[in-house]
Amino acid sequence: MSRKNIAIAGLVTALCASVLVFIIATHPGTGNYGGQPGYVPPTQEKSLKKMALVHDVAATDKLSRIDAGRDLRAMLTATEGKPPRDVALYAQKLEQSHGHIAMLMWIDFSTEQIRTFKSIAPEGTREQQQRLRQYLNAAKSAVKKHQSYESPSFAVGTRKYFIMGQRSRDGQVGVLALIDQTILNRVAEHQRKNLRLIPYPKEGKFRVESVHTDTLRDITVKTGHDNENASHYYENEIVVRFREGHPGSDQLRIITADIRCGAPRKLGYAYIFRSANMSYSQLRIYFANKWHPLYTEPHFLYLTNDSTDENTASIITPNDPLYPDYQWNLPAIETGRGWNLSEGSNNVTVAVVDTGVQADHPDLRGQLLSGYNAITSGAKPADDVGHGTHVCGIIGALVNNSEGVAGISWYNKILPVKVLDKTGAGTTYSVAEGIIWAADHGAKVINLSLGNYADSQFLHDAVKYAYDRDVVLVSAAGNDNTERPGYPAAYPEVLAVAATNASGDKASFSNYGDYVDVTAPGESIASTYPGSQYAALSGTSMASPHAAALAGLVRSLNPDLTNKEVMDLMTKNTVDLGSPGHDKYFGWGQLDIYKTLQAASGGEVPLELWPQHVRKKINLLERSLKTK
């Protein structure tokens, strides 16, 4: 698909089209200033990020309505002609898996009976309650007239809701639902952090302080824009790697007594000490003078970085209902053509080192391995933020299951590794532990939609550990519209991914720099979200899993390729955007799944590596030829 067609498709199908048109018309290409394609001046950055946030919330609102309508229609179809007991059982199952359904009402028009299976009455002002009754009565009236109904969003108390009504095909029954739209507030808050519109994390929380990335001098982060110069760290902790490898028990006893700390945490060759009475600066001087280590550094926090012949190859279009209108990102990188060459393999695991995942999301059923929780020992990697579930869906939401969205990979297993806590932040230790754990537990690809501006040797050691074990590491560049290198994306062992929009231009929030390798779609990306829901989010966090999924497809198609060869194929088979060749805004260009897989096949591909649907066609053709 050409960049022109992608831009037109994105504008036609996108929600809040007027907002997008304003961005594009006012700032052509969202960033061609002074002959520098992709550059967004700081004066425009905040307003563009706010527009992206508004667009994401509006898109999420639409996704939640489409999904709710599908759920109600599925209920009517599944219970048509069934006795009341079966209807009640279905309603109970639906309520359990969809906590955002605040009320579910069943109307039998043959008997005029109304049954309310679930009703959590929202509390609000008299005017709000009156509006709720007004929309509820309008829904009942519409359904009685064999019409579907959908109210606008309205507030009751501190929450937003909408009411939806559907009637069965035979006209015998109708169903009404009150849908809690708390997801809109969650997405808005998520994106304020993810796009760095607010200082994040909060100064002083959990003894967190900020240091200037270059000077390591203390600074206070007052605005979202300050994040590009700040690296957050625990002010009473220090990471130490000793020259002799591991200190002896006598040395550790001396250290713990000197700095008043408990037993240090150890990962690989590095130790983390937490002092009861010393700051990082004091700890650094203590270790330098007394133990002369190989290196010391702060214990940093890492934050989510959310925000055949080419012309004749058939395009596979999945039946997932949100795909045609809201997943502009997949056609933009030639996913439909690429599926002719590889749909992935359950022998190749993609790890998502992030906030965890909703394990029972219906659109991720069967795609997830058990995973690991580096935040709470022994706990499951449950997602209490939403970021990790969204990233997992971009990579591997079920395809052709008539539900929600389509992932890029059909069959690659996803290994969720929780390294970020409920605030969306994690430490050097947790991220490093997650990378090492994933590498030791079969991951062939690791996605890291997180980052900081501190070049941590401790984290780099973990990255090199995984890279030396032939893992492809992919990371988000960051969302501060800055040229400052972000880590782990800027490490040479990592494929750094910046973000583009539906027009193929640099996303206004995306970081850039000479370390960027490729770009991928990252604006208003529809994917899975906790609560068995769907949300649209923007960020390089959303761009990175496009590349991780492609790496999984490549390794499925050609398992003999090394991690470096996979990364080279991905960078050499892009669509060149911006200045010819490598540039700091687009790297080598935007991912092209079809071209990359075509190059990865290296010519003739063994039958067992072809996609399942292609193998079926070949087998049918062979059988038909034999009968003739």
Secondary structure, DSSP 8 states (H G I E B T S, - for coil): --HHHHHHHHHHHSSSHHHHHHHHHHSGGGTEETTEET---HHHHHHHHHHHHHHHHHHHHHHHHHHHHHHHHHHHHHTTT--HHHHHHHHHHHHHH-TTEEEEEEEETTTTEEEEEEE------HHHHHHHHHHHHHHHHHHHTT--EE---EEETTEEEEEEEEE-TTSSEEEEEEEE-HHHHHHHHHHHHHTTSS-SS-TTGGGEEEEETTT--EE---SGGGGGGEEEEEEEEEEEEBTTBS--HHHHHHHHHHHTB-S-EEETTEEEEEBSS--HHHHHHHHHHHT--SEEEEEEEEEE-B---TTTS-------TTHHHH-THHHHTTHHHHTTT----TTSEEEEEES-B-TT-TTSTTTB---EESSSTTS--B-SSSHHHHHHHHHH--SSSSSS---S-SS-EEEEEE-S-TTSEEEHHHHHHHHHHHHHTTEEEEEE-EEBS---HHHHHHHHHHHHTT-EEEEE--SS---S--BTTTSTTEEEEEEE-TTSSB-TT----TT--EEEE-SSEEEEETTTEEEEE-SHHHHHHHHHHHHHHHHHH-TT--HHHHHHHHHHTSB--SSSS-BTTTBT-B--HHHHHHHHHTSS--GGGS-HHHHHHHHHHHHHHHH-
